Amino acid sequence: MALNQPAAIEALEQPLGLPPRLLEQANEVRTQGGARTLSDSLANIVAISKRCSELVPKVRCEPHQRKTPSARHDPNIAGV
């Protein structure tokens, strides 16, 4: 009988075994590829974070260096 309490509290109330919700979540992780999927996701996050860190300095430029999309294509429009 789950009382919508944190798993740690439910574990105290259930002397044997793991809380049902924890077992459900573990099964869900397994059906979606398990630890391999989690590891791959973490590796992707690290790679994306690194790429973003490389791009931020390129995006940060002085205001006089920025141009609106229209200004890039029309030499008669001054940069913003």
mmCIF file of the N, C-alpha and C atoms, coordinates in Angstrom:
data_MODEL
# 
_entry.id   MODEL 
# 
loop_
_atom_site.group_PDB 
_atom_site.id 
_atom_site.type_symbol 
_atom_site.label_atom_id 
_atom_site.label_alt_id 
_atom_site.label_comp_id 
_atom_site.label_asym_id 
_atom_site.label_entity_id 
_atom_site.label_seq_id 
_atom_site.pdbx_PDB_ins_code 
_atom_site.Cartn_x 
_atom_site.Cartn_y 
_atom_site.Cartn_z 
_atom_site.occupancy 
_atom_site.B_iso_or_equiv 
_atom_site.pdbx_formal_charge 
_atom_site.auth_seq_id 
_atom_site.auth_comp_id 
_atom_site.auth_asym_id 
_atom_site.auth_atom_id 
_atom_site.pdbx_PDB_model_num 
ATOM 1   N N  . MET A 1 1  ? 0.845  -1.169 0.000   1.00 0.00 ? 1  MET A N  1 
ATOM 2   C CA . MET A 1 1  ? 0.000  0.000  0.000   1.00 0.00 ? 1  MET A CA 1 
ATOM 3   C C  . MET A 1 1  ? 0.894  1.236  0.000   1.00 0.00 ? 1  MET A C  1 
ATOM 4   N N  . ALA A 1 2  ? 0.999  1.897  -1.178  1.00 0.00 ? 2  ALA A N  1 
ATOM 5   C CA . ALA A 1 2  ? 1.816  3.103  -1.301  1.00 0.00 ? 2  ALA A CA 1 
ATOM 6   C C  . ALA A 1 2  ? 1.037  4.303  -0.783  1.00 0.00 ? 2  ALA A C  1 
ATOM 7   N N  . LEU A 1 3  ? 1.717  5.105  0.005   1.00 0.00 ? 3  LEU A N  1 
ATOM 8   C CA . LEU A 1 3  ? 1.078  6.283  0.589   1.00 0.00 ? 3  LEU A CA 1 
ATOM 9   C C  . LEU A 1 3  ? 1.610  7.572  -0.012  1.00 0.00 ? 3  LEU A C  1 
ATOM 10  N N  . ASN A 1 4  ? 2.213  7.469  -1.224  1.00 0.00 ? 4  ASN A N  1 
ATOM 11  C CA . ASN A 1 4  ? 2.803  8.626  -1.892  1.00 0.00 ? 4  ASN A CA 1 
ATOM 12  C C  . ASN A 1 4  ? 3.831  9.316  -1.017  1.00 0.00 ? 4  ASN A C  1 
ATOM 13  N N  . GLN A 1 5  ? 4.590  8.537  -0.299  1.00 0.00 ? 5  GLN A N  1 
ATOM 14  C CA . GLN A 1 5  ? 5.652  9.053  0.542   1.00 0.00 ? 5  GLN A CA 1 
ATOM 15  C C  . GLN A 1 5  ? 6.984  8.739  -0.134  1.00 0.00 ? 5  GLN A C  1 
ATOM 16  N N  . PRO A 1 6  ? 8.028  9.451  0.223   1.00 0.00 ? 6  PRO A N  1 
ATOM 17  C CA . PRO A 1 6  ? 9.336  9.111  -0.344  1.00 0.00 ? 6  PRO A CA 1 
ATOM 18  C C  . PRO A 1 6  ? 9.657  7.636  -0.110  1.00 0.00 ? 6  PRO A C  1 
ATOM 19  N N  . ALA A 1 7  ? 10.405 7.080  -1.018  1.00 0.00 ? 7  ALA A N  1 
ATOM 20  C CA . ALA A 1 7  ? 10.731 5.648  -0.958  1.00 0.00 ? 7  ALA A CA 1 
ATOM 21  C C  . ALA A 1 7  ? 11.397 5.263  0.354   1.00 0.00 ? 7  ALA A C  1 
ATOM 22  N N  . ALA A 1 8  ? 12.196 6.139  0.918   1.00 0.00 ? 8  ALA A N  1 
ATOM 23  C CA . ALA A 1 8  ? 12.880 5.810  2.176   1.00 0.00 ? 8  ALA A CA 1 
ATOM 24  C C  . ALA A 1 8  ? 11.884 5.592  3.306   1.00 0.00 ? 8  ALA A C  1 
ATOM 25  N N  . ILE A 1 9  ? 10.850 6.407  3.347   1.00 0.00 ? 9  ILE A N  1 
ATOM 26  C CA . ILE A 1 9  ? 9.824  6.255  4.397   1.00 0.00 ? 9  ILE A CA 1 
ATOM 27  C C  . ILE A 1 9  ? 9.026  4.985  4.149   1.00 0.00 ? 9  ILE A C  1 
ATOM 28  N N  . GLU A 1 10 ? 8.677  4.744  2.878   1.00 0.00 ? 10 GLU A N  1 
ATOM 29  C CA . GLU A 1 10 ? 7.944  3.522  2.559   1.00 0.00 ? 10 GLU A CA 1 
ATOM 30  C C  . GLU A 1 10 ? 8.771  2.295  2.938   1.00 0.00 ? 10 GLU A C  1 
ATOM 31  N N  . ALA A 1 11 ? 10.095 2.363  2.737   1.00 0.00 ? 11 ALA A N  1 
ATOM 32  C CA . ALA A 1 11 ? 10.965 1.231  3.066   1.00 0.00 ? 11 ALA A CA 1 
ATOM 33  C C  . ALA A 1 11 ? 10.926 0.935  4.556   1.00 0.00 ? 11 ALA A C  1 
ATOM 34  N N  . LEU A 1 12 ? 10.813 1.971  5.376   1.00 0.00 ? 12 LEU A N  1 
ATOM 35  C CA . LEU A 1 12 ? 10.728 1.762  6.815   1.00 0.00 ? 12 LEU A CA 1 
ATOM 36  C C  . LEU A 1 12 ? 9.421  1.080  7.193   1.00 0.00 ? 12 LEU A C  1 
ATOM 37  N N  . GLU A 1 13 ? 8.365  1.383  6.442   1.00 0.00 ? 13 GLU A N  1 
ATOM 38  C CA . GLU A 1 13 ? 7.055  0.807  6.732   1.00 0.00 ? 13 GLU A CA 1 
ATOM 39  C C  . GLU A 1 13 ? 6.934  -0.629 6.225   1.00 0.00 ? 13 GLU A C  1 
ATOM 40  N N  . GLN A 1 14 ? 7.770  -1.005 5.268   1.00 0.00 ? 14 GLN A N  1 
ATOM 41  C CA . GLN A 1 14 ? 7.730  -2.342 4.688   1.00 0.00 ? 14 GLN A CA 1 
ATOM 42  C C  . GLN A 1 14 ? 9.013  -3.068 5.086   1.00 0.00 ? 14 GLN A C  1 
ATOM 43  N N  . PRO A 1 15 ? 8.963  -3.918 6.056   1.00 0.00 ? 15 PRO A N  1 
ATOM 44  C CA . PRO A 1 15 ? 10.181 -4.537 6.564   1.00 0.00 ? 15 PRO A CA 1 
ATOM 45  C C  . PRO A 1 15 ? 10.897 -5.440 5.565   1.00 0.00 ? 15 PRO A C  1 
ATOM 46  N N  . LEU A 1 16 ? 10.197 -6.021 4.603   1.00 0.00 ? 16 LEU A N  1 
ATOM 47  C CA . LEU A 1 16 ? 10.829 -6.942 3.660   1.00 0.00 ? 16 LEU A CA 1 
ATOM 48  C C  . LEU A 1 16 ? 10.767 -6.389 2.241   1.00 0.00 ? 16 LEU A C  1 
ATOM 49  N N  . GLY A 1 17 ? 11.868 -6.490 1.537   1.00 0.00 ? 17 GLY A N  1 
ATOM 50  C CA . GLY A 1 17 ? 11.897 -6.112 0.136   1.00 0.00 ? 17 GLY A CA 1 
ATOM 51  C C  . GLY A 1 17 ? 11.994 -4.620 -0.087  1.00 0.00 ? 17 GLY A C  1 
ATOM 52  N N  . LEU A 1 18 ? 11.989 -4.269 -1.358  1.00 0.00 ? 18 LEU A N  1 
ATOM 53  C CA . LEU A 1 18 ? 12.080 -2.870 -1.761  1.00 0.00 ? 18 LEU A CA 1 
ATOM 54  C C  . LEU A 1 18 ? 10.688 -2.294 -1.983  1.00 0.00 ? 18 LEU A C  1 
ATOM 55  N N  . PRO A 1 19 ? 10.557 -0.984 -1.887  1.00 0.00 ? 19 PRO A N  1 
ATOM 56  C CA . PRO A 1 19 ? 9.265  -0.358 -2.147  1.00 0.00 ? 19 PRO A CA 1 
ATOM 57  C C  . PRO A 1 19 ? 8.808  -0.652 -3.577  1.00 0.00 ? 19 PRO A C  1 
ATOM 58  N N  . PRO A 1 20 ? 7.517  -0.884 -3.770  1.00 0.00 ? 20 PRO A N  1 
ATOM 59  C CA . PRO A 1 20 ? 7.005  -1.214 -5.102  1.00 0.00 ? 20 PRO A CA 1 
ATOM 60  C C  . PRO A 1 20 ? 7.351  -0.160 -6.157  1.00 0.00 ? 20 PRO A C  1 
ATOM 61  N N  . ARG A 1 21 ? 7.278  1.104  -5.812  1.00 0.00 ? 21 ARG A N  1 
ATOM 62  C CA . ARG A 1 21 ? 7.562  2.161  -6.793  1.00 0.00 ? 21 ARG A CA 1 
ATOM 63  C C  . ARG A 1 21 ? 9.024  2.092  -7.244  1.00 0.00 ? 21 ARG A C  1 
ATOM 64  N N  . LEU A 1 22 ? 9.920  1.778  -6.328  1.00 0.00 ? 22 LEU A N  1 
ATOM 65  C CA . LEU A 1 22 ? 11.328 1.641  -6.693  1.00 0.00 ? 22 LEU A CA 1 
ATOM 66  C C  . LEU A 1 22 ? 11.525 0.470  -7.646  1.00 0.00 ? 22 LEU A C  1 
ATOM 67  N N  . LEU A 1 23 ? 10.841 -0.623 -7.404  1.00 0.00 ? 23 LEU A N  1 
ATOM 68  C CA . LEU A 1 23 ? 10.913 -1.777 -8.297  1.00 0.00 ? 23 LEU A CA 1 
ATOM 69  C C  . LEU A 1 23 ? 10.348 -1.437 -9.674  1.00 0.00 ? 23 LEU A C  1 
ATOM 70  N N  . GLU A 1 24 ? 9.253  -0.677 -9.715  1.00 0.00 ? 24 GLU A N  1 
ATOM 71  C CA . GLU A 1 24 ? 8.657  -0.248 -10.985 1.00 0.00 ? 24 GLU A CA 1 
ATOM 72  C C  . GLU A 1 24 ? 9.637  0.622  -11.773 1.00 0.00 ? 24 GLU A C  1 
ATOM 73  N N  . GLN A 1 25 ? 10.278 1.551  -11.080 1.00 0.00 ? 25 GLN A N  1 
ATOM 74  C CA . GLN A 1 25 ? 11.226 2.443  -11.741 1.00 0.00 ? 25 GLN A CA 1 
ATOM 75  C C  . GLN A 1 25 ? 12.442 1.672  -12.255 1.00 0.00 ? 25 GLN A C  1 
ATOM 76  N N  . ALA A 1 26 ? 12.918 0.725  -11.476 1.00 0.00 ? 26 ALA A N  1 
ATOM 77  C CA . ALA A 1 26 ? 14.057 -0.093 -11.906 1.00 0.00 ? 26 ALA A CA 1 
ATOM 78  C C  . ALA A 1 26 ? 13.690 -0.906 -13.144 1.00 0.00 ? 26 ALA A C  1 
ATOM 79  N N  . ASN A 1 27 ? 12.491 -1.442 -13.168 1.00 0.00 ? 27 ASN A N  1 
ATOM 80  C CA . ASN A 1 27 ? 12.032 -2.203 -14.325 1.00 0.00 ? 27 ASN A CA 1 
ATOM 81  C C  . ASN A 1 27 ? 11.911 -1.302 -15.553 1.00 0.00 ? 27 ASN A C  1 
ATOM 82  N N  . GLU A 1 28 ? 11.437 -0.091 -15.358 1.00 0.00 ? 28 GLU A N  1 
ATOM 83  C CA . GLU A 1 28 ? 11.304 0.869  -16.454 1.00 0.00 ? 28 GLU A CA 1 
ATOM 84  C C  . GLU A 1 28 ? 12.677 1.191  -17.053 1.00 0.00 ? 28 GLU A C  1 
ATOM 85  N N  . VAL A 1 29 ? 13.662 1.377  -16.206 1.00 0.00 ? 29 VAL A N  1 
ATOM 86  C CA . VAL A 1 29 ? 15.026 1.642  -16.684 1.00 0.00 ? 29 VAL A CA 1 
ATOM 87  C C  . VAL A 1 29 ? 15.536 0.442  -17.472 1.00 0.00 ? 29 VAL A C  1 
ATOM 88  N N  . ARG A 1 30 ? 15.302 -0.758 -16.968 1.00 0.00 ? 30 ARG A N  1 
ATOM 89  C CA . ARG A 1 30 ? 15.755 -1.974 -17.660 1.00 0.00 ? 30 ARG A CA 1 
ATOM 90  C C  . ARG A 1 30 ? 15.108 -2.109 -19.030 1.00 0.00 ? 30 ARG A C  1 
ATOM 91  N N  . THR A 1 31 ? 13.818 -1.851 -19.133 1.00 0.00 ? 31 THR A N  1 
ATOM 92  C CA . THR A 1 31 ? 13.123 -2.006 -20.413 1.00 0.00 ? 31 THR A CA 1 
ATOM 93  C C  . THR A 1 31 ? 13.549 -0.955 -21.435 1.00 0.00 ? 31 THR A C  1 
ATOM 94  N N  . GLN A 1 32 ? 14.113 0.138  -20.967 1.00 0.00 ? 32 GLN A N  1 
ATOM 95  C CA . GLN A 1 32 ? 14.557 1.201  -21.883 1.00 0.00 ? 32 GLN A CA 1 
ATOM 96  C C  . GLN A 1 32 ? 16.059 1.118  -22.166 1.00 0.00 ? 32 GLN A C  1 
ATOM 97  N N  . GLY A 1 33 ? 16.672 0.003  -21.869 1.00 0.00 ? 33 GLY A N  1 
ATOM 98  C CA . GLY A 1 33 ? 18.076 -0.190 -22.193 1.00 0.00 ? 33 GLY A CA 1 
ATOM 99  C C  . GLY A 1 33 ? 19.005 -0.251 -21.006 1.00 0.00 ? 33 GLY A C  1 
ATOM 100 N N  . GLY A 1 34 ? 18.473 -0.013 -19.833 1.00 0.00 ? 34 GLY A N  1 
ATOM 101 C CA . GLY A 1 34 ? 19.264 -0.168 -18.616 1.00 0.00 ? 34 GLY A CA 1 
ATOM 102 C C  . GLY A 1 34 ? 20.415 0.798  -18.476 1.00 0.00 ? 34 GLY A C  1 
ATOM 103 N N  . ALA A 1 35 ? 21.440 0.299  -17.811 1.00 0.00 ? 35 ALA A N  1 
ATOM 104 C CA . ALA A 1 35 ? 22.608 1.123  -17.489 1.00 0.00 ? 35 ALA A CA 1 
ATOM 105 C C  . ALA A 1 35 ? 23.309 1.616  -18.753 1.00 0.00 ? 35 ALA A C  1 
ATOM 106 N N  . ARG A 1 36 ? 23.271 0.837  -19.818 1.00 0.00 ? 36 ARG A N  1 
ATOM 107 C CA . ARG A 1 36 ? 23.923 1.247  -21.077 1.00 0.00 ? 36 ARG A CA 1 
ATOM 108 C C  . ARG A 1 36 ? 23.284 2.520  -21.617 1.00 0.00 ? 36 ARG A C  1 
ATOM 109 N N  . THR A 1 37 ? 21.960 2.591  -21.604 1.00 0.00 ? 37 THR A N  1 
ATOM 110 C CA . THR A 1 37 ? 21.261 3.776  -22.086 1.00 0.00 ? 37 THR A CA 1 
ATOM 111 C C  . THR A 1 37 ? 21.570 4.976  -21.205 1.00 0.00 ? 37 THR A C  1 
ATOM 112 N N  . LEU A 1 38 ? 21.596 4.759  -19.887 1.00 0.00 ? 38 LEU A N  1 
ATOM 113 C CA . LEU A 1 38 ? 21.936 5.854  -18.975 1.00 0.00 ? 38 LEU A CA 1 
ATOM 114 C C  . LEU A 1 38 ? 23.359 6.345  -19.238 1.00 0.00 ? 38 LEU A C  1 
ATOM 115 N N  . SER A 1 39 ? 24.283 5.432  -19.431 1.00 0.00 ? 39 SER A N  1 
ATOM 116 C CA . SER A 1 39 ? 25.672 5.786  -19.699 1.00 0.00 ? 39 SER A CA 1 
ATOM 117 C C  . SER A 1 39 ? 25.807 6.541  -21.025 1.00 0.00 ? 39 SER A C  1 
ATOM 118 N N  . ASP A 1 40 ? 25.108 6.067  -22.056 1.00 0.00 ? 40 ASP A N  1 
ATOM 119 C CA . ASP A 1 40 ? 25.141 6.739  -23.359 1.00 0.00 ? 40 ASP A CA 1 
ATOM 120 C C  . ASP A 1 40 ? 24.547 8.146  -23.260 1.00 0.00 ? 40 ASP A C  1 
ATOM 121 N N  . SER A 1 41 ? 23.456 8.268  -22.518 1.00 0.00 ? 41 SER A N  1 
ATOM 122 C CA . SER A 1 41 ? 22.831 9.581  -22.342 1.00 0.00 ? 41 SER A CA 1 
ATOM 123 C C  . SER A 1 41 ? 23.775 10.540 -21.636 1.00 0.00 ? 41 SER A C  1 
ATOM 124 N N  . LEU A 1 42 ? 24.446 10.067 -20.614 1.00 0.00 ? 42 LEU A N  1 
ATOM 125 C CA . LEU A 1 42 ? 25.392 10.905 -19.886 1.00 0.00 ? 42 LEU A CA 1 
ATOM 126 C C  . LEU A 1 42 ? 26.541 11.328 -20.795 1.00 0.00 ? 42 LEU A C  1 
ATOM 127 N N  . ALA A 1 43 ? 27.040 10.410 -21.617 1.00 0.00 ? 43 ALA A N  1 
ATOM 128 C CA . ALA A 1 43 ? 28.119 10.742 -22.547 1.00 0.00 ? 43 ALA A CA 1 
ATOM 129 C C  . ALA A 1 43 ? 27.657 11.799 -23.544 1.00 0.00 ? 43 ALA A C  1 
ATOM 130 N N  . ASN A 1 44 ? 26.420 11.687 -24.024 1.00 0.00 ? 44 ASN A N  1 
ATOM 131 C CA . ASN A 1 44 ? 25.874 12.685 -24.949 1.00 0.00 ? 44 ASN A CA 1 
ATOM 132 C C  . ASN A 1 44 ? 25.761 14.045 -24.274 1.00 0.00 ? 44 ASN A C  1 
ATOM 133 N N  . ILE A 1 45 ? 25.317 14.057 -23.037 1.00 0.00 ? 45 ILE A N  1 
ATOM 134 C CA . ILE A 1 45 ? 25.181 15.315 -22.297 1.00 0.00 ? 45 ILE A CA 1 
ATOM 135 C C  . ILE A 1 45 ? 26.545 15.981 -22.135 1.00 0.00 ? 45 ILE A C  1 
ATOM 136 N N  . VAL A 1 46 ? 27.560 15.194 -21.813 1.00 0.00 ? 46 VAL A N  1 
ATOM 137 C CA . VAL A 1 46 ? 28.903 15.737 -21.642 1.00 0.00 ? 46 VAL A CA 1 
ATOM 138 C C  . VAL A 1 46 ? 29.408 16.316 -22.966 1.00 0.00 ? 46 VAL A C  1 
ATOM 139 N N  . ALA A 1 47 ? 29.192 15.604 -24.067 1.00 0.00 ? 47 ALA A N  1 
ATOM 140 C CA . ALA A 1 47 ? 29.646 16.078 -25.378 1.00 0.00 ? 47 ALA A CA 1 
ATOM 141 C C  . ALA A 1 47 ? 28.924 17.362 -25.785 1.00 0.00 ? 47 ALA A C  1 
ATOM 142 N N  . ILE A 1 48 ? 27.623 17.411 -25.557 1.00 0.00 ? 48 ILE A N  1 
ATOM 143 C CA . ILE A 1 48 ? 26.849 18.604 -25.901 1.00 0.00 ? 48 ILE A CA 1 
ATOM 144 C C  . ILE A 1 48 ? 27.279 19.781 -25.038 1.00 0.00 ? 48 ILE A C  1 
ATOM 145 N N  . SER A 1 49 ? 27.507 19.529 -23.765 1.00 0.00 ? 49 SER A N  1 
ATOM 146 C CA . SER A 1 49 ? 27.955 20.589 -22.859 1.00 0.00 ? 49 SER A CA 1 
ATOM 147 C C  . SER A 1 49 ? 29.301 21.148 -23.309 1.00 0.00 ? 49 SER A C  1 
ATOM 148 N N  . LYS A 1 50 ? 30.200 20.265 -23.697 1.00 0.00 ? 50 LYS A N  1 
ATOM 149 C CA . LYS A 1 50 ? 31.522 20.708 -24.159 1.00 0.00 ? 50 LYS A CA 1 
ATOM 150 C C  . LYS A 1 50 ? 31.372 21.558 -25.412 1.00 0.00 ? 50 LYS A C  1 
ATOM 151 N N  . ARG A 1 51 ? 30.540 21.113 -26.332 1.00 0.00 ? 51 ARG A N  1 
ATOM 152 C CA . ARG A 1 51 ? 30.338 21.860 -27.584 1.00 0.00 ? 51 ARG A CA 1 
ATOM 153 C C  . ARG A 1 51 ? 29.729 23.234 -27.290 1.00 0.00 ? 51 ARG A C  1 
ATOM 154 N N  . CYS A 1 52 ? 28.781 23.295 -26.392 1.00 0.00 ? 52 CYS A N  1 
ATOM 155 C CA . CYS A 1 52 ? 28.175 24.579 -26.019 1.00 0.00 ? 52 CYS A CA 1 
ATOM 156 C C  . CYS A 1 52 ? 29.214 25.501 -25.402 1.00 0.00 ? 52 CYS A C  1 
ATOM 157 N N  . SER A 1 53 ? 30.066 24.950 -24.561 1.00 0.00 ? 53 SER A N  1 
ATOM 158 C CA . SER A 1 53 ? 31.126 25.751 -23.941 1.00 0.00 ? 53 SER A CA 1 
ATOM 159 C C  . SER A 1 53 ? 32.079 26.317 -24.987 1.00 0.00 ? 53 SER A C  1 
ATOM 160 N N  . GLU A 1 54 ? 32.305 25.573 -26.055 1.00 0.00 ? 54 GLU A N  1 
ATOM 161 C CA . GLU A 1 54 ? 33.157 26.056 -27.138 1.00 0.00 ? 54 GLU A CA 1 
ATOM 162 C C  . GLU A 1 54 ? 32.476 27.157 -27.946 1.00 0.00 ? 54 GLU A C  1 
ATOM 163 N N  . LEU A 1 55 ? 31.156 27.078 -28.074 1.00 0.00 ? 55 LEU A N  1 
ATOM 164 C CA . LEU A 1 55 ? 30.424 28.039 -28.902 1.00 0.00 ? 55 LEU A CA 1 
ATOM 165 C C  . LEU A 1 55 ? 30.136 29.360 -28.194 1.00 0.00 ? 55 LEU A C  1 
ATOM 166 N N  . VAL A 1 56 ? 29.985 29.333 -26.888 1.00 0.00 ? 56 VAL A N  1 
ATOM 167 C CA . VAL A 1 56 ? 29.609 30.545 -26.151 1.00 0.00 ? 56 VAL A CA 1 
ATOM 168 C C  . VAL A 1 56 ? 30.570 31.703 -26.412 1.00 0.00 ? 56 VAL A C  1 
ATOM 169 N N  . PRO A 1 57 ? 31.877 31.490 -26.349 1.00 0.00 ? 57 PRO A N  1 
ATOM 170 C CA . PRO A 1 57 ? 32.766 32.623 -26.627 1.00 0.00 ? 57 PRO A CA 1 
ATOM 171 C C  . PRO A 1 57 ? 32.601 33.181 -28.050 1.00 0.00 ? 57 PRO A C  1 
ATOM 172 N N  . LYS A 1 58 ? 32.246 32.334 -29.001 1.00 0.00 ? 58 LYS A N  1 
ATOM 173 C CA . LYS A 1 58 ? 32.046 32.783 -30.376 1.00 0.00 ? 58 LYS A CA 1 
ATOM 174 C C  . LYS A 1 58 ? 30.786 33.622 -30.512 1.00 0.00 ? 58 LYS A C  1 
ATOM 175 N N  . VAL A 1 59 ? 29.783 33.305 -29.694 1.00 0.00 ? 59 VAL A N  1 
ATOM 176 C CA . VAL A 1 59 ? 28.516 34.033 -29.756 1.00 0.00 ? 59 VAL A CA 1 
ATOM 177 C C  . VAL A 1 59 ? 28.639 35.380 -29.050 1.00 0.00 ? 59 VAL A C  1 
ATOM 178 N N  . ARG A 1 60 ? 29.434 35.409 -27.996 1.00 0.00 ? 60 ARG A N  1 
ATOM 179 C CA . ARG A 1 60 ? 29.634 36.656 -27.256 1.00 0.00 ? 60 ARG A CA 1 
ATOM 180 C C  . ARG A 1 60 ? 30.580 37.544 -28.044 1.00 0.00 ? 60 ARG A C  1 
ATOM 181 N N  . CYS A 1 61 ? 30.036 38.573 -28.603 1.00 0.00 ? 61 CYS A N  1 
ATOM 182 C CA . CYS A 1 61 ? 30.864 39.518 -29.329 1.00 0.00 ? 61 CYS A CA 1 
ATOM 183 C C  . CYS A 1 61 ? 30.392 40.924 -29.000 1.00 0.00 ? 61 CYS A C  1 
ATOM 184 N N  . GLU A 1 62 ? 31.187 41.872 -29.369 1.00 0.00 ? 62 GLU A N  1 
ATOM 185 C CA . GLU A 1 62 ? 30.837 43.257 -29.088 1.00 0.00 ? 62 GLU A CA 1 
ATOM 186 C C  . GLU A 1 62 ? 29.561 43.627 -29.842 1.00 0.00 ? 62 GLU A C  1 
ATOM 187 N N  . PRO A 1 63 ? 28.725 44.496 -29.248 1.00 0.00 ? 63 PRO A N  1 
ATOM 188 C CA . PRO A 1 63 ? 27.474 44.883 -29.905 1.00 0.00 ? 63 PRO A CA 1 
ATOM 189 C C  . PRO A 1 63 ? 27.682 45.432 -31.312 1.00 0.00 ? 63 PRO A C  1 
ATOM 190 N N  . HIS A 1 64 ? 28.771 46.150 -31.569 1.00 0.00 ? 64 HIS A N  1 
ATOM 191 C CA . HIS A 1 64 ? 28.973 46.708 -32.911 1.00 0.00 ? 64 HIS A CA 1 
ATOM 192 C C  . HIS A 1 64 ? 29.330 45.634 -33.938 1.00 0.00 ? 64 HIS A C  1 
ATOM 193 N N  . GLN A 1 65 ? 29.662 44.423 -33.465 1.00 0.00 ? 65 GLN A N  1 
ATOM 194 C CA . GLN A 1 65 ? 29.976 43.332 -34.386 1.00 0.00 ? 65 GLN A CA 1 
ATOM 195 C C  . GLN A 1 65 ? 28.740 42.545 -34.783 1.00 0.00 ? 65 GLN A C  1 
ATOM 196 N N  . ARG A 1 66 ? 27.662 42.724 -34.058 1.00 0.00 ? 66 ARG A N  1 
ATOM 197 C CA . ARG A 1 66 ? 26.435 41.979 -34.331 1.00 0.00 ? 66 ARG A CA 1 
ATOM 198 C C  . ARG A 1 66 ? 25.677 42.618 -35.479 1.00 0.00 ? 66 ARG A C  1 
ATOM 199 N N  . LYS A 1 67 ? 25.064 41.783 -36.267 1.00 0.00 ? 67 LYS A N  1 
ATOM 200 C CA . LYS A 1 67 ? 24.204 42.266 -37.340 1.00 0.00 ? 67 LYS A CA 1 
ATOM 201 C C  . LYS A 1 67 ? 22.911 41.465 -37.296 1.00 0.00 ? 67 LYS A C  1 
ATOM 202 N N  . THR A 1 68 ? 21.835 42.113 -37.609 1.00 0.00 ? 68 THR A N  1 
ATOM 203 C CA . THR A 1 68 ? 20.561 41.409 -37.697 1.00 0.00 ? 68 THR A CA 1 
ATOM 204 C C  . THR A 1 68 ? 20.595 40.538 -38.944 1.00 0.00 ? 68 THR A C  1 
ATOM 205 N N  . PRO A 1 69 ? 19.707 39.560 -39.071 1.00 0.00 ? 69 PRO A N  1 
ATOM 206 C CA . PRO A 1 69 ? 19.705 38.726 -40.277 1.00 0.00 ? 69 PRO A CA 1 
ATOM 207 C C  . PRO A 1 69 ? 19.568 39.563 -41.551 1.00 0.00 ? 69 PRO A C  1 
ATOM 208 N N  . SER A 1 70 ? 18.750 40.598 -41.529 1.00 0.00 ? 70 SER A N  1 
ATOM 209 C CA . SER A 1 70 ? 18.573 41.439 -42.712 1.00 0.00 ? 70 SER A CA 1 
ATOM 210 C C  . SER A 1 70 ? 19.862 42.171 -43.041 1.00 0.00 ? 70 SER A C  1 
ATOM 211 N N  . ALA A 1 71 ? 20.562 42.644 -42.014 1.00 0.00 ? 71 ALA A N  1 
ATOM 212 C CA . ALA A 1 71 ? 21.782 43.408 -42.228 1.00 0.00 ? 71 ALA A CA 1 
ATOM 213 C C  . ALA A 1 71 ? 22.878 42.554 -42.849 1.00 0.00 ? 71 ALA A C  1 
ATOM 214 N N  . ARG A 1 72 ? 22.856 41.275 -42.592 1.00 0.00 ? 72 ARG A N  1 
ATOM 215 C CA . ARG A 1 72 ? 23.870 40.407 -43.173 1.00 0.00 ? 72 ARG A CA 1 
ATOM 216 C C  . ARG A 1 72 ? 23.745 40.308 -44.686 1.00 0.00 ? 72 ARG A C  1 
ATOM 217 N N  . HIS A 1 73 ? 22.540 40.501 -45.182 1.00 0.00 ? 73 HIS A N  1 
ATOM 218 C CA . HIS A 1 73 ? 22.280 40.343 -46.606 1.00 0.00 ? 73 HIS A CA 1 
ATOM 219 C C  . HIS A 1 73 ? 22.125 41.652 -47.341 1.00 0.00 ? 73 HIS A C  1 
ATOM 220 N N  . ASP A 1 74 ? 21.988 42.750 -46.658 1.00 0.00 ? 74 ASP A N  1 
ATOM 221 C CA . ASP A 1 74 ? 21.780 44.054 -47.284 1.00 0.00 ? 74 ASP A CA 1 
ATOM 222 C C  . ASP A 1 74 ? 22.896 44.999 -46.849 1.00 0.00 ? 74 ASP A C  1 
ATOM 223 N N  . PRO A 1 75 ? 23.821 45.321 -47.744 1.00 0.00 ? 75 PRO A N  1 
ATOM 224 C CA . PRO A 1 75 ? 24.944 46.177 -47.379 1.00 0.00 ? 75 PRO A CA 1 
ATOM 225 C C  . PRO A 1 75 ? 24.534 47.599 -47.031 1.00 0.00 ? 75 PRO A C  1 
ATOM 226 N N  . ASN A 1 76 ? 23.305 47.988 -47.352 1.00 0.00 ? 76 ASN A N  1 
ATOM 227 C CA . ASN A 1 76 ? 22.834 49.331 -47.048 1.00 0.00 ? 76 ASN A CA 1 
ATOM 228 C C  . ASN A 1 76 ? 22.335 49.456 -45.605 1.00 0.00 ? 76 ASN A C  1 
ATOM 229 N N  . ILE A 1 77 ? 22.213 48.335 -44.899 1.00 0.00 ? 77 ILE A N  1 
ATOM 230 C CA . ILE A 1 77 ? 21.725 48.353 -43.515 1.00 0.00 ? 77 ILE A CA 1 
ATOM 231 C C  . ILE A 1 77 ? 22.934 48.243 -42.603 1.00 0.00 ? 77 ILE A C  1 
ATOM 232 N N  . ALA A 1 78 ? 23.076 49.183 -41.690 1.00 0.00 ? 78 ALA A N  1 
ATOM 233 C CA . ALA A 1 78 ? 24.195 49.162 -40.753 1.00 0.00 ? 78 ALA A CA 1 
ATOM 234 C C  . ALA A 1 78 ? 23.992 48.065 -39.730 1.00 0.00 ? 78 ALA A C  1 
ATOM 235 N N  . GLY A 1 79 ? 25.074 47.556 -39.176 1.00 0.00 ? 79 GLY A N  1 
ATOM 236 C CA . GLY A 1 79 ? 24.984 46.533 -38.125 1.00 0.00 ? 79 GLY A CA 1 
ATOM 237 C C  . GLY A 1 79 ? 24.362 47.132 -36.883 1.00 0.00 ? 79 GLY A C  1 
ATOM 238 N N  . VAL A 1 80 ? 23.773 46.269 -36.054 1.00 0.00 ? 80 VAL A N  1 
ATOM 239 C CA . VAL A 1 80 ? 23.106 46.688 -34.826 1.00 0.00 ? 80 VAL A CA 1 
ATOM 240 C C  . VAL A 1 80 ? 24.116 46.927 -33.750 1.00 0.00 ? 80 VAL A C  1 
# 
